[in-house]
Amino acid sequence: MSDFTIRLATAEDLEAIRAIYNYYVERSTCTYQVEPDTAAERAAWFRDRSAKYPATVAERDGAVIGWGALSPWKSRCGYAWSAEASVYIHHEHHRRGLGKALLLDLIARGRAAGLHTIIGATSSDQTASLALQVSVGFEVIGTHREVGRKFDRWLDVTYTQLMLAER
Ligand SMILES: CC(C)(COP(=O)(O)OP(=O)(O)OC[C@H]1O[C@@H](n2cnc3c(N)ncnc32)[C@H](O)[C@@H]1OP(=O)(O)O)[C@@H](O)C(=O)NCCC(=O)NCCS
């Protein structure tokens, strides 16, 4: 039995979400953002969430220790049935099933909201993230070479995809 719960995020969670994320902004290629997220940016991000593009948190003993979100894949109307998934676990809480639980929960929410597919766009050096996605059924679609740059390195991006609709 897991000792954490997953629920929709509220405005009160935004500082914890921001702290978990900014840890990686400063030291990881799992996000290509280089400047820490501000409170205003995170609040604007939260205002854009919806049933189709939710933000969720994993909570243990009243503390937020991970979060996930679905975001529009692209802004054009024709992409309205596609979403991109993000999951970030507090760096002291890895490998305890939180990432998988958050991603499976996002998949269930996306399916219930009528999404057709969920996409992962992951820096190719992020083996944990790719392994997590594959563990819940994402397929590797392909790689864009050297489309990212962080820490003075060119970075490949691996695209993954999970089809949600019954076929
Ligand atoms: C990627 C990340 C979300 C994984 O979260 P986590 O809670 O540590 O992962 P889980 O414990 O749920 O692991 C689920 C599965 O993912 C894979 N996995 C997770 N971390 C891994 C690692 N370091 N190496 C290899 N496989 C890994 C395994 O298949 C694992 O199953 P197992 O533990 O039964 O072997 C976490 O490392 C993280 O927050 N990284 C920084 C942010 C990031 O990369 N986000 C993008 C993810 S979409």
The ligand as an SDF file (V2000), in Angstrom:
LIG
                    3D

 48 50  0  0  0  0  0  0  0  0999 V2000
   11.9650   10.6260  -13.7360 C   0  0  0  0  0  0  0  0  0  0  0  0
   11.3190   10.7070  -12.3460 C   0  0  0  0  0  0  0  0  0  0  0  0
   10.0080   11.4820  -12.4670 C   0  0  0  0  0  0  0  0  0  0  0  0
   11.0430    9.2770  -11.8670 C   0  0  0  0  0  0  0  0  0  0  0  0
   10.2770    9.3400  -10.6740 O   0  0  0  0  0  0  0  0  0  0  0  0
   10.4590    8.2510   -9.5010 P   0  0  0  0  0  0  0  0  0  0  0  0
    9.3990    8.4920   -8.5110 O   0  0  0  0  0  0  0  0  0  0  0  0
   11.8560    8.2820   -9.0130 O   0  0  0  0  0  0  0  0  0  0  0  0
   10.2150    6.9110  -10.3150 O   0  0  0  0  0  0  0  0  0  0  0  0
    9.4420    5.5940   -9.8160 P   0  0  0  0  0  0  0  0  0  0  0  0
    9.9610    5.1710   -8.4820 O   0  0  0  0  0  0  0  0  0  0  0  0
    7.9860    5.8050   -9.9270 O   0  0  0  0  0  0  0  0  0  0  0  0
    9.9320    4.5570  -10.9140 O   0  0  0  0  0  0  0  0  0  0  0  0
    9.0440    3.9580  -11.8510 C   0  0  0  0  0  0  0  0  0  0  0  0
    9.8760    3.2480  -12.8970 C   0  0  0  0  0  0  0  0  0  0  0  0
   10.6120    4.2110  -13.6720 O   0  0  0  0  0  0  0  0  0  0  0  0
   11.9080    3.6700  -13.9960 C   0  0  0  0  0  0  0  0  0  0  0  0
   12.9450    4.4870  -13.3300 N   0  0  0  0  0  0  0  0  0  0  0  0
   12.7490    5.4960  -12.4460 C   0  0  0  0  0  0  0  0  0  0  0  0
   13.9350    6.0340  -12.0910 N   0  0  0  0  0  0  0  0  0  0  0  0
   14.8970    5.3430  -12.7470 C   0  0  0  0  0  0  0  0  0  0  0  0
   16.3050    5.4440  -12.7880 C   0  0  0  0  0  0  0  0  0  0  0  0
   16.9950    6.3410  -12.0680 N   0  0  0  0  0  0  0  0  0  0  0  0
   16.9680    4.5800  -13.5870 N   0  0  0  0  0  0  0  0  0  0  0  0
   16.3270    3.6600  -14.3210 C   0  0  0  0  0  0  0  0  0  0  0  0
   14.9720    3.5090  -14.3140 N   0  0  0  0  0  0  0  0  0  0  0  0
   14.2670    4.3540  -13.5370 C   0  0  0  0  0  0  0  0  0  0  0  0
   11.9020    2.2480  -13.4910 C   0  0  0  0  0  0  0  0  0  0  0  0
   11.3760    1.4290  -14.5110 O   0  0  0  0  0  0  0  0  0  0  0  0
   10.9440    2.3490  -12.3250 C   0  0  0  0  0  0  0  0  0  0  0  0
   10.3750    1.1270  -11.9620 O   0  0  0  0  0  0  0  0  0  0  0  0
   11.1100    0.2280  -10.8300 P   0  0  0  0  0  0  0  0  0  0  0  0
   11.4050    1.1430   -9.6700 O   0  0  0  0  0  0  0  0  0  0  0  0
   10.1000   -0.8280  -10.5300 O   0  0  0  0  0  0  0  0  0  0  0  0
   12.3740   -0.2540  -11.4820 O   0  0  0  0  0  0  0  0  0  0  0  0
   12.2640   11.3630  -11.3020 C   0  0  0  0  0  0  0  0  0  0  0  0
   13.5510   10.7910  -11.4280 O   0  0  0  0  0  0  0  0  0  0  0  0
   12.3830   12.8560  -11.4790 C   0  0  0  0  0  0  0  0  0  0  0  0
   11.6090   13.6170  -10.9240 O   0  0  0  0  0  0  0  0  0  0  0  0
   13.3850   13.2780  -12.2810 N   0  0  0  0  0  0  0  0  0  0  0  0
   13.5910   14.6650  -12.5740 C   0  0  0  0  0  0  0  0  0  0  0  0
   12.4440   15.2370  -13.3740 C   0  0  0  0  0  0  0  0  0  0  0  0
   12.2080   14.5340  -14.6890 C   0  0  0  0  0  0  0  0  0  0  0  0
   13.0920   13.9930  -15.3380 O   0  0  0  0  0  0  0  0  0  0  0  0
   10.9490   14.6020  -15.1180 N   0  0  0  0  0  0  0  0  0  0  0  0
   10.5030   14.0940  -16.3880 C   0  0  0  0  0  0  0  0  0  0  0  0
    9.6840   12.8690  -16.2520 C   0  0  0  0  0  0  0  0  0  0  0  0
    8.3220   12.8030  -17.3970 S   0  0  0  0  0  0  0  0  0  0  0  0
  1  2  1  0
  2  3  1  0
  2  4  1  0
  2 36  1  0
  4  5  1  0
  5  6  1  0
  6  7  2  0
  6  8  1  0
  6  9  1  0
  9 10  1  0
 10 11  2  0
 10 12  1  0
 10 13  1  0
 13 14  1  0
 14 15  1  0
 15 16  1  0
 15 30  1  0
 16 17  1  0
 17 18  1  0
 17 28  1  0
 18 19  1  0
 18 27  1  0
 19 20  2  0
 20 21  1  0
 21 22  1  0
 21 27  2  0
 22 23  1  0
 22 24  2  0
 24 25  1  0
 25 26  2  0
 26 27  1  0
 28 29  1  0
 28 30  1  0
 30 31  1  0
 31 32  1  0
 32 33  2  0
 32 34  1  0
 32 35  1  0
 36 37  1  0
 36 38  1  0
 38 39  2  0
 38 40  1  0
 40 41  1  0
 41 42  1  0
 42 43  1  0
 43 44  2  0
 43 45  1  0
 45 46  1  0
 46 47  1  0
 47 48  1  0
M  END
$$$$
